Amino acid sequence: MRTAVVLGASVAGLLAARVLSDHAERVVIVEPDDLTAVGHAGPGGTTEGPGGGGVASGPRLGVPQGVQLHVLMAMGRTQLDRWLPGMSDELLGDGAVFCAGERVHQYTDGVRRPLIPGHDLISSTRPFLEERVRRRVLGLPNVEVARGRADGLRFTANTVDQRVCGAFYLPTDTPATDDDGFAAGSARTRRVCLAADLVVDATGRGTRIGTWLEKAGWQPPPVERIAIDLGYATALLRRGPELPDVAVTTAMATPAPAGSPQPDSAAVAEVEGGRWMMVLAGYAARRPTRDPREFVERCAAIPAGPVREIATGCEILGDVVCHRVPDSRRREFTRLSRFPAGLVVVGDAAASFNPVYGQGMTSAALHASCLSAYLRSGGRVDEPARDFFVRQRVVVDAAWQLSAIGDLAQPHVDGPYPAGFRAAQWYSARLGRACALDPEVYRRFLDVVNMRERPELLTRPGTALRVARALLAADRG
Ligand SMILES: Cc1cc2nc3c(=O)[nH]c(=O)nc-3n(C[C@H](O)[C@H](O)[C@H](O)COP(=O)(O)OP(=O)(O)OC[C@H]3O[C@@H](n4cnc5c(N)ncnc54)[C@H](O)[C@@H]3O)c2cc1C
């Protein structure tokens, strides 16, 4: 292929661009943020970000979630190293934290689960990771950036076999834009078209792909949403000599019955620059605020020793920063009967789910691998990329199933409930209990969370039997 255009230069777009650099003579990434300015924002980045600490990476406008805690799962690390060999060593060499499984402490409702060697994570601030991935991808000789905001797809003029043949964008020097993203007054005349054999939408959960397709007479993908109304509040704290055996602690809470006060969840991870990054998560009426006193009080009340100790003993650096996730959402491209050739969609633009499981970057990396598998197995850019979307669906389903079961258990969430939901919820509650009792069950659960195994592993007879045995033994005392 001659030219591939990737819309969006975050994790999904960068890794898709890396894959496409093996298949296209030229890869152009369209991104509105000034990528030369980010990553060098000095301590803490913008004044809105959690401040202090002296790292040379800052958050950027196009990735508002970038100031929140981002941990890289084991499979994400494998995929990063696949596409950018040595990437994880580079991250760790530059100061990211290797969180060996033995230093990852996970609590559910105050009960600590076994420590599982081999389930290692990488922890750093998100801009730190993204900057290094970006440097590697933009260093490839056939990858370049066009600074601007993607504003639509270009289709061939023919009605039979019409396909995507490029993307429009508004260069970022265009004057201020109105609500639709068009520059005030003269925007359309300033639109630039990039011709492409393949366009990859990696513009994140707010993608306008449905509108763009519809405008051209194509069906928009059906969107499934679960209205989770999740709030995150995150702060950086100075790390001292406390808790040398802890790199990450997560403290998840099972929802209380409707009408009762809902418990908070929290997580804390060591990040570069000798700091902890702590996040407090609450749903609906319990979404946390930026108030540092409230943040400390609520974290200190979490039934997980390390969270309490860090919240009460460590100094907060900078502000508490909030982020809201209104819904988990997925766009179902495999359900479309017609789809144009020359277009694929990756990352959060395809599916963006509850972040408490930390699977977003790993999913994005797996989508890039799906794209590679599609192109290597003879997938053509002049045909609809159905086989790509079928491969991607396996990844999306895996992450979605895991997060949906938790999302739908929240009393404020009212569906949509998939077939068999009650049975799945019944089993999930027992599996959760067994995770604290049988390290092998928990190891399998983590294999699924880390996207090394498919969720089916957890319902296979061998696992179900272990769950039943563990619960029986516990009930017998
Ligand atoms: C609160 C929170 C916490 C999270 N924690 C974790 C975690 O611990 N671990 C993990 O793996 N994942 C986590 N995630 C998920 C993770 O942030 C995403 O899944 C990941 O960034 C991949 O997203 P993406 O590249 O598809 O989109 P994004 O990261 O959202 O990036 C979209 C990109 O598209 C650009 N863009 C937008 N519009 C246009 C346009 N019109 N034209 C061109 N470019 C455009 C933006 O500037 C940006 O660069 C978390 C998410 C949230 C919300």
The ligand as a Gaussian input file, in Angstrom:
#p B3LYP/6-31G(d) Opt

LIG

0 1
 C       -9.734000       7.371000      34.095000
 C       -9.071000       6.386000      33.172000
 C       -8.086000       5.540000      33.655000
 C       -7.497000       4.612000      32.815000
 N       -6.552000       3.757000      33.315000
 C       -5.978000       2.855000      32.507000
 C       -4.990000       1.957000      33.003000
 O       -4.659000       1.924000      34.193000
 N       -4.420000       1.089000      32.124000
 C       -4.778000       1.058000      30.799000
 O       -4.223000       0.253000      30.041000
 N       -5.707000       1.895000      30.307000
 C       -6.315000       2.777000      31.112000
 N       -7.263000       3.631000      30.606000
 C       -7.642000       3.526000      29.176000
 C       -6.658000       4.268000      28.265000
 O       -6.585000       5.633000      28.615000
 C       -7.058000       4.127000      26.798000
 O       -7.663000       2.898000      26.571000
 C       -5.839000       4.268000      25.903000
 O       -5.341000       5.567000      25.991000
 C       -6.087000       3.971000      24.423000
 O       -6.908000       4.945000      23.941000
 P       -6.861000       5.503000      22.442000
 O       -5.475000       5.652000      21.953000
 O       -7.792000       4.687000      21.662000
 O       -7.565000       6.918000      22.652000
 P       -7.092000       8.155000      23.500000
 O       -5.979000       7.815000      24.403000
 O       -8.305000       8.744000      24.111000
 O       -6.509000       9.152000      22.410000
 C       -7.266000       9.678000      21.351000
 C       -6.308000      10.463000      20.465000
 O       -7.015000      10.958000      19.345000
 C       -6.764000      12.348000      19.194000
 N       -7.940000      12.925000      18.545000
 C       -9.167000      13.176000      19.072000
 N       -9.974000      13.688000      18.137000
 C       -9.251000      13.750000      16.992000
 C       -9.523000      14.170000      15.671000
 N      -10.733000      14.641000      15.316000
 N       -8.538000      14.092000      14.749000
 C       -7.302000      13.598000      15.057000
 N       -6.997000      13.185000      16.303000
 C       -7.956000      13.255000      17.246000
 C       -6.517000      12.849000      20.607000
 O       -5.824000      14.073000      20.627000
 C       -5.695000      11.679000      21.157000
 O       -4.353000      11.792000      20.797000
 C       -7.888000       4.546000      31.447000
 C       -8.872000       5.398000      30.972000
 C       -9.475000       6.288000      31.821000
 C      -10.577000       7.175000      31.284000

